[in-house]
Every structure is written in C-alpha cells, then in structure tokens.
Amino acid sequence: MNKMNTTNESYRDKLATVDEKGKRVWLFPKMPKGKFYEYRKYVSYILLVILFGLPFLKYQGEPLVLFNILEGRFIIFGVPITHQDFYILVIATIIAIVFIVLFTVIYGRLFCGWVCPQTIFMEMVFRRIEYAIEGDANAQRRLMKEPWNSSKIFKKILKHTIFVFISILIAHTFLSYIIGVDEVWALLSHSPSEKMSGFIAMIGFTGAFYGVFAFLREQVCTTICPYGRLQGVMVDEKSLAVTYDFVRGEPRGKLIKPRQGKKSDCQDGCSTCKDGGSMCPADALKFELDQVSNKKGDCIDCDLCVHVCPTGIDIRDGIQLECVNCTACMDACDEVMVKINKPTGLIRIDSYEHIKDNKKSIWNARVMAYSAVLIILIGLESFLIAGRTSIEILVLRTPGQTYIDSGDGYITNLYNYTLINKTREEIPATFVFESDFEIIYTFVGSDPILKPNQKMEGSLFLKIDKSQ
C-alpha cells in the first residue's frame, strides 16, 4: 500500500479535545524541539517586541498607530484617518482579507502557527512558563492526577499568578492601541473611581486574556476562530501545508531492532559471533528478509508527531481543520528519522498534489484571480492615499435664506461652512475664491482657527458688487 487510505475518514467525526460524552479532554503536548521550533522562537521574539513597543512610538506628538473605535479616531503609521477618509480604511480592510485568503490558498494555515498572536502567546509564552514550572507532558499528567499537596498547590498558584500578571500586561498593551499609551498611563496614575470606565475595560480585557490562555487554549484555534473554520474552503490540493508523505511513509510499522550477537545465543553453535560483538548473522538475515517481504515505509509509528501536537491531531490522517501548521510534528519526525538513519522530511511543508502525483505547482486560476484582485486593490488604495487632501472644505448656502441688497452697492448672502483639518498643525482659516470679480467674506463671530485633527463648523457672509 503506497498511498494514504482516503476511504476511512472516521477521524473527522470527532475532536481530539472532546471525548465521546462531550467532556473536555485536556491536552498535554510534549515540549517541541528542533530547528523549526528555534525559527519560530526568533519570529515570536521579533513580533512580541513590535507588539509591545509599537504603542510607545509617536510621530509629531501623536501615536504612530491608533485604533480608537469608540471615538472614530484612526492613525495608520502616522497618517490620521478621519470619518471622511473612512473609505481608505474600508479598502485597506478588504486588502487584508484578500491577502489572507491568497496567503491561505498558497501556504495553508501557516499564519496561524507562526504569526497569529494567539499561537505566539500560547506556545511561546504561557506554554513555556508551564513547562518551566510543571515539567514536560508526562510530569504535567502526573501532577494533574496526584492529590492536592503543598508542592502541587505551590506550582499551581505560581503558574496562575504569572499567567494573571502577563494577562494584565497584554490587556494594557491592547488598550494602548485603542485609547493611546498616554491615556493608559493616566488610568494607572489615577484612582479607579476617577476612571471607572477605563478600569472596567482593563479588568474585562485581563479576564478575557487569562481565560483564553489558561483555560480555552487550543479551543480558540479549533472551534472559535473563524479563520480556522474558513480554512477548509480555501485550501486545495495545490496548497502548501504541513503534510505527511504517505507515499514514502506507508505502510507504517514498528522498527524491529536486530539483537546483538552473542555466541551463547546461536542455536547452531557458530563461532562468528563474539560476546558484545556485532549483530548475529542469523538475526541480520532475518531482519533484512522481514524488511523486504513486508515492504514497510519509513514511518515507524512512534506517535511522537501526535504527542507534540498542540491541538492533539494525528497529521498522518491528512490535512485537518485543527492543524495550525506550527511545524512541531516536523521537528519530532525529523529527530526520529535521523536516529534510524532515514532521510528527514517525512512530514514537511508540501502540497498533497506533489506528494500524490509528484506535481509541484501552486499556480491555478483561483490564485491568479486573487492575485489580480489584490494588485488592483493595492493600486486603488495607493491612488486614494496619494490624492488625499490635508484640509477638506464644504461651503453651502444657508437653507431658507435669500440674498440681501445692503443698499451700499453690494449684495450679501449667508453661507455655512465645514472645515476639516487632517494635519497635526493649528491652521488659521482663510478663504480664496477663484473668480473674475472680487468676493468679500466676513465670518459670523471670531475668525476660525482649525485645531489639529478636528472639524469646525460656522457661518460667513459673502458680498459681491451689485454690478457684477
């Protein structure tokens, strides 16, 4: 059998984290190690520095990035986005969605395992703290089963105290992206009663993050995240994903190790073997014949790929919704292949089509269509940003008003104006009318001064010579 059994897909009828009675099955993944895990560490460190450092960066006194949904204030890398520029934000969101779809069509769910904040915090922060305090997978299972004692209580309290502290830190950072780091500092420096709404938001965010990383964990990826649910309709046989090479690995079977030769073990009393020497010739011949007759694949069915999986699946069953492409199973399998003198890459990032038919091509009509749409949207967004004005002006005649003959040779009318300042500078308002005749204007009240990133409304009188 040189191909995967595609008829038996009973594994898709259940979740690895739920038993037959519907109860939660708590996962204890083995701590991964290997080159891909090290690469993920470096990527995680960079992304964590960006995540926690970005709110502190400012440009001309304003945050470099701000997503104040409550007040409708958005700043994208120093560019303020007002209500009038909201179409730019909408198109940017569409670009992000199309990019994610295109990325998934080509590379599968690689974003989840390497870039997603949920995975980075869970696997590279909280899980590593858990390993440091409670030990590896087997130690954690023993700790869960043993009765409550001083050692268990100490470890649990220490772990969850650190979890709460990190959740508080994440909540403050998350809130900094919404209201700005200065407002967060104001919350910290005032009594909760003075900033009750901010304090309640902080408690809510902290509780949410603590609940996700301490209890929900992989359930977010397997049952809650909409992106994970959509993966099944975006991935095809050409998509790259963490995939088991069933052509090379099947049929799997346990590795039979030939015994070391000892003279006392030989039934025919041959003198070829010596105590502590090489393998017995009879065993060696039997081993080789067994390997040839059974035609076993390279997979020795050690199940290490299952033990390290953070979502509890068996990647050898095929591409599954629960797989986040974290590459932990690749490291585990490569380690085993090195030990048994087999080529690495039995589990690797590859397409199903390449493994099955030895065809390697990610380009198809769908990929090219998404690429074309993405290029058009990026071009449109670039054009809109380049043509964006710093100040918007709207002048309309006041409803219900007619012109007035002032008797001094001029005709006067009342107009309403709306001025929007998209810059970070304070600008005195002046009007210049492109006309062949002179237009005199007089503001109702004081002359307007535009505040940075603010909108101003008012009225003014326009006067023209009656002869014009």
URMO-V107043 format. One line per field, one symbol per residue. ss: DSSP state (@ for helix, = for strand, . for the rest). psi: psi as a letter, one per 40 degrees, with the letter a starting at -180 (. if undefined). Layout:
ss->???
psi->???
//
This chain:
ss->.........@@@@....=.....=..........@@@@@@@@@@@@@@@@@@@@...==..==.====....====..===.@@@@@@@@@@@@@@@@@@@@@@@@@..@@@@@..@@@@@@@@@@@@@@@@@@..@@@@@@@@@....@@@@@@@@@@@@@@@@@@@@@@@@@@@@@@.@@@@@@@@@......@@@@@@@@@@@@@@@@@@@@@.@@@@@@@.@@@@@@@@@......====.@@@@..........=..@@@.............=.@@@@@@@@@@@@@@.........@@@@.......@@@..........@@@@@@@@@@@@.......====.@@@@@@.......@@@@@@@@@@@@@@@@@@@@@@....=======......==....============.....==..........=====.....==....===========...
psi->heiihedgfddeeiieehadeeihhhigiihiiidddddddddddddddddddddehihfeiidhhggddefhhhhfehhhaddedddddddddddddddddddddeafdddeddhdddddddecddddddddeaadddddddddiihadddddddddddddddddddddddddddddeiddddddddeiidddfdddddddddddddddddedddbeddddddhddddeddedhaeeihihihgddddihiiihhhiiihhdeehdefiediiheaaihdddddddddddddefiaehefeeddddeheeeiheeeihidehefeeddddddddddddefiiiedhihiidddddefhghehaddddddddddddddddddddddehidhhhhhihhheiiihheefeihiihiiihhhheieihhhhihhhgieihhhihihaihihhihfihhiaiihhhihde.
//
